[in-house]
Amino acid sequence: MAKKILVINGSPVKNGNTAILVNWFCEGARGSGAEVEVVNAAFLKYKTNGCISCRRCQKIKEYQCVIADDAQPVLEKMAQADVTVMATPLYFYGPSAQLKLIMDRMFSLYKWDNKADTMETPLKNKTFALIASAFEDVGLDNLEKPFAITADYSGMKFESLLVADAGESGEVKNIPGIREKAMAFGKKVAG
Ligand SMILES: Cc1cc2nc3c(=O)[nH]c(=O)nc-3n(C[C@H](O)[C@H](O)[C@H](O)COP(=O)(O)O)c2cc1C
């Protein structure tokens, strides 16, 4: 069966470095037979500014955010995908706010029983991947941490492609061998 890969692009720049890396990733993954869908998180419309910690998702049996906006179907796809890829530019040593807005809504993909000290999630045994780029070679390790820890906490395998010295938006193409590297990453994640 073809692997289902959901890519969430958190860059607000339509043809920028993140979009270019995502396209190469998709080329590699699709070439390996994966079914890939890309969601541009920066252009989704929300009813709230991110997760509002209402905790109502914890009172229903479905793994679903109760706020009916553009995040809902994306979260549903995330629960069904074999691989979720989050792609982001480095913004002040962390992910873009546009990505974080939907990432926090992932709260609805977990059920906690604090008394029994248990946590269940449909993300378990799946793969979480990160694609990130930055102007400098400082801070991508810092950005990677919350993604890697989230994967570990969720029982997911973690993979990352971190691209330093990517320059201004669109300039990532100038890094020698980067297209091949991003395509190989897509192939690896799809394999
Ligand atoms: C708001 C903002 C904050 C940024 N912060 C950093 C930073 O802390 N370190 C860095 O190396 N690059 C930083 N950059 C540069 C971007 O991470 C880099 O150019 C990235 O590859 C752009 O990806 P994009 O074209 O998809 O937007 C920042 C850019 C913006 C717009």
The ligand as a Gaussian input file, in Angstrom:
#p B3LYP/6-31G(d) Opt

LIG

0 1
 C       10.383000      36.917000      10.722000
 C       11.649000      36.246000      10.274000
 C       12.524000      35.755000      11.210000
 C       13.688000      35.108000      10.824000
 N       14.539000      34.655000      11.775000
 C       15.675000      34.013000      11.390000
 C       16.585000      33.546000      12.378000
 O       16.378000      33.660000      13.576000
 N       17.719000      32.941000      11.948000
 C       17.998000      32.759000      10.605000
 O       19.039000      32.201000      10.281000
 N       17.137000      33.169000       9.662000
 C       15.995000      33.808000      10.021000
 N       15.123000      34.246000       9.059000
 C       15.380000      33.876000       7.627000
 C       14.582000      32.661000       7.170000
 O       14.561000      31.623000       8.124000
 C       15.183000      32.028000       5.892000
 O       15.436000      33.005000       4.914000
 C       14.244000      30.957000       5.344000
 O       14.963000      30.102000       4.474000
 C       13.075000      31.576000       4.579000
 O       12.176000      30.558000       4.161000
 P       10.905000      30.963000       3.270000
 O       11.440000      31.487000       1.974000
 O       10.106000      29.743000       3.101000
 O       10.155000      32.011000       4.031000
 C       13.978000      34.934000       9.425000
 C       13.082000      35.452000       8.473000
 C       11.944000      36.116000       8.880000
 C       11.016000      36.678000       7.842000

